[in-house]
């Protein structure tokens, strides 16, 4: 294992200058070093999977050294292949492409199964979506189109949203439930509508976003985790939480999904109401952040400042803010979003939040499901995915600025 890691550390070091570029001294935070770090850490995970014969890492408990692995049906299964595709994009190294393709293939059966919950977008767009974007492999395209059709079967036209958790219908008595996380899965539908899937998928995605915008938020633009609807009338029954502190609290990752999701919806539709809403949900999040810009797992947790943090919410928000900054016409607000994103990434890249020699993940201190007592103060794969995505987005923005200057 050590030979493999050392070999590719050298390769990554050789491409470091290409990754960082000439403008490294011109930004408050330049992502090149952090991208190199992610590559070094990912090599350790690849070596670990080779040694154990298991795949698809999900999380590492606080104090542990090794990943907990999951099967392809787990909602987090697409993030590891997605990380590898991002490393291929950032470096151009064939090794990353080969590894990404190998792990992506494991998720293929999902596209041949009936829609069983909303997570198909997370699973398939993170893996096959990034793979198709970078390779234009037609086999990937077909998998994505089948997956989008499967996801669309969960859409209830009377309600106007996609059913998120079918098992919760009986378990919790939630007839038609929609979680804020579901906003991210709309990207698969938008993509498919432009690549042979037809306008029906576009319309489903837009309707879901519009219904969510209308029903999922309190007057102060903080998000419920779950909204429960009546399947007959289509009307909202109630807003509740499942992973947050309380029904009335602002669960950090949920608000992050909202910022990311509505920013993406504006990119795909150019509907101004989505852009305006993305700013509203971003502004309340930023206004309530602690001084170090990494949120507690819930903004209303009763044990703050001793409550666990959630680096995953910070990473998701940083990535979303970078994209949002490119859409906002008001220059001062765009600058604020960009600067906050860079500051968040700088904080995540510090010794307090990077895993470094503690374990092979990228980041520490994420919180998965606090009320359930799982993945608390842990390293979690989706935190790593959005962290790397944000770093690459910043790298591209920096390169674009350099070309203009």
Steps between C-alpha positions, in 0.01 A plus 500: 500500500776747590672447161181593317446810710862619465501448125193710443603765750792564267268519200273742680793714604614529138163633392469740794618802304250424224222478754587817686582718200680832490245695695558322829604813680206706380220342707426485870463126460640305208374142468797329338665377816169371636426313175842339520423402858171340392683293242751378756223401740299328225798283413494362851133408460570328169777302666266409785230372265759294315612341826154421631315418179209726599385820334293818531620673818243690701632621836771472762403529865681753714834354609490212251740450211299299251194559287164340557394364160155471348335333202383668182145551631615728781414865431867596536626247244559751220721744687820296494492445121412869471807597700717295265345667194571840655863404562525396135353834396736696724818319402444334162671188634379174332528310829209696645289438190559126521418485871191716453370276224562190709301623797229663289419167337398359837192724501369380161225274646325804648393617155317173437290505816168676563532829685522418870583847635618843395872430548552382141619850417767495768605152403500522121571862417801517733647190336369445146415868459854617563629208298290592197588869532870419482502207254176518295476123530166409341453207735503746790241711323259210471541414868422859594190515281364177648570633849318826431196312374506288815526807726210665317265216595506633858349832391145564621336756267224573749752601765758639259806335651700177487436255783823487697466204735240236403574294817401800715145483370431206732776542754427863592152540356622759249274444195714697255824627649756728336833590658707807419789273390285404201580833335843364404351205313325734258830551319472148356157584359619830352794325336282223358250749357781650290646166394210308354267467799254764386323801649298287744805456721577873487143581602512256791821657629362854471171409665681328787719807558204738485294291743796469735562875485137562593460245781837404643607827664402709798442877468869561586610270210631223722417152374303214644670166448181317401165619369210256513223529240153352461506270198134565415474877526870567440501749787775543756424330831803604704870577506716284727856392557665159490870578531481847653458603863133600484219559253557875536883499487739567213679174430833606350533252216137547402553873454814420299301272268258787447776746404656250264173376353343834413829629360512194273136549401575854389794375293277248327191718448611866525180565694565810708286380789746217560796738504326736739404213727851354498626831633237515773580153633873570471478831683325358807758218516793742479348741752477228764841336454743488791818705470707217348236446224451128570143444622388295791299199383184700572496877535258466795672215682454562874859412594675757279797572523565139601283350226663298221592686182407399148783541251282340234255790516792742471638321193160488326443868571846603378443324170154654462617852586775486239245423231248748640762775487521461123126557455441799727492829308575721800879507515530557874274206582676277251828598665359414843394152389837436337695622802291299746551188291876553496506561874300183563737300279801650675355395834419150376857476369649574842655242730184503712276373221722310256544135595870485395673217687198419716324299229484479116194725458528870411310659789417448866204621708192428293168397650272257322194420712531646848154403630568141395845506661682410176800655325552773758828694481602262224667504161224456242540441128258770382692762697811398304309506170365852536827625645687383191225629272529842664879499464470422129235767451727754664792385288297558183385844616858597576616381158220695332604814687861448401410477132304824520780691671 
